[in-house]
Amino acid sequence: MDAMTGTEFEEQVAALCRRDGCTGVRRVGGANDNGADVVGRLPDGRTMVIQCKRYAPTRTVASREMRDLLGARVHFGVDLAVFVTTTRFSRPSQQFAVQHGILAVHRDLLGLWNSGASLLSLGEVNGGGQGDPQHRTRWKRAYGE
């Protein structure tokens, strides 16, 4: 996914949603997208908006980007906001996501999703698995920073 363009990454995320049984899935990213790259309906009927960020593994997602997604959830009037990235979340952005019910899918969870785990199963660990000292050491060894 690191070699994809932003548009290809958004299309891949949309394809993963469809694979998981989501309906009405469409890519809406681009200029003036109001913070949404993908919208659709989960298999349980809830509506969702997804923000996709294909960043270098050494970057982090800042909490302001989570706030923007929360605004998109309100703007689109959907039930669930999902943030999918090829990197990791800063500690404040991860805390913001959990506090406001945003599903935070970082690089490791994206790998699980792409390998067959369902999107909804990732909600059970929402953003977890990236903050413990051992994980951060492995991350730095693999990607630097």
N, C-alpha and C positions, 0 to 999 in steps of 0.2 A: 504493500500500500504506500510505502514511502516514495516509490517511483511514479505514482499516479499524479495526475493533475488534480486540482481542487474539485473540478466538475466530475472527474472519474471517481474520486473518493466519495463524493455525495451520491453518485449513481450506485456505487458498491454498497453503501449503507442502506440505500433504498432497496436494493436487491436482497440484502440480508433481512430486512423487515418483511418483504414479500415471502421469502423462504420460511419465515416464522409464522406465517398465516395472517399477517397484517393486510388490511384492505384499503383501497383508495389511496395507496401510497404514491406520492409524486414528489419529484424534486422541484423546489421553488427557489433555490439559491440563485444568487447573482446580485446585481446592483438593485437597491431598494427592496430587498427581500424581507425587511422588517424583522431580522434576526432568525429567520427560518430557512433551513436548507432542504429539509424533507418534512412533509406532513402526511398524516394518515390516521388510520384507526387500528388499534390493537385488536388481537383476536377476541378479547373479552368485551369489545365494544367501546372502550374509552378512546378518546381522541388524543393525538400526540403531535408535538412539534419537536424537530431535531435540529440542533446546531452541530455542524461538522467542522472540525479544524484539523487540517493535515499539516502539522508542524514538525520540525526537526525534533528528534528524540531528546535533544539537550534543552529544549524550551519547556516552559511550564505555562499552563493556562491560568491567567490571573482572575481574581474574583470579580473584576469589572465585567469580564466576559460572561460569567454566571449571572450577574445582575441583568445584563442585556437579554439573556435567555429567559430569565424570569419575566421581563417585560414582554418578550415575544409570547410567552404562555398566556399572559393577560390579554395582549393584543389579539391573538388568534382565538382566545376563549376555549383553550383545550384543557384536557384533564392532566396530561403528563408532559413535562419537558425533559428532553434527553440531550446530553452533551456528549458527543463522540469525538475523541481525539487520538492522534497517533503518538501522543506524548503523555505527560503526567499533569496532574493538577497541583497547584500550590496548596499549601495547608489551608490558607484562608478560603480558597475557592472550593476545596473539598468540604470544608465545614459548612460553607454557605449552601452548597448543593444538598447536603444532608438536612440542614435546617429547613430548607424550603421545598423539599420533596422533589428535587431535580435528580434524575438518574445520571450519574457521572461515570462514563465509560472511558477509562484511560487505556493506554497502549496494551497492557497485559489483558485487561478484560475484553478489549477489541479482538485480540488474538483468540481468546476463548470463544467469543461470539462467531468469529469467522471460521472457527474449527468445528462449529456445530451446536454450541450452547445457545439457548434461546435468549432473546433480549430480556424477557421478563425474568428469567432465572438470574440475570446479572443484578437485578434489583435487590437480591438477598445480601449482596456484598457491597452495594452502592459505593463505588469509589475506593473501597478498601483494598488492602494488599499492596499499597504503594508507599506507605509511610513508615513502616518499621525499619529500624537501623540496618538490618541485614539486606532488606530489599534495596534500600538507598545505596548501600555499598555495591551490590551487584549492578544496579543501574549505572552508577558512576564508572564502574569498571567496563561495562559494555559500551556506554555512549559518551563518556567523559562528563565533566561538570557534575 
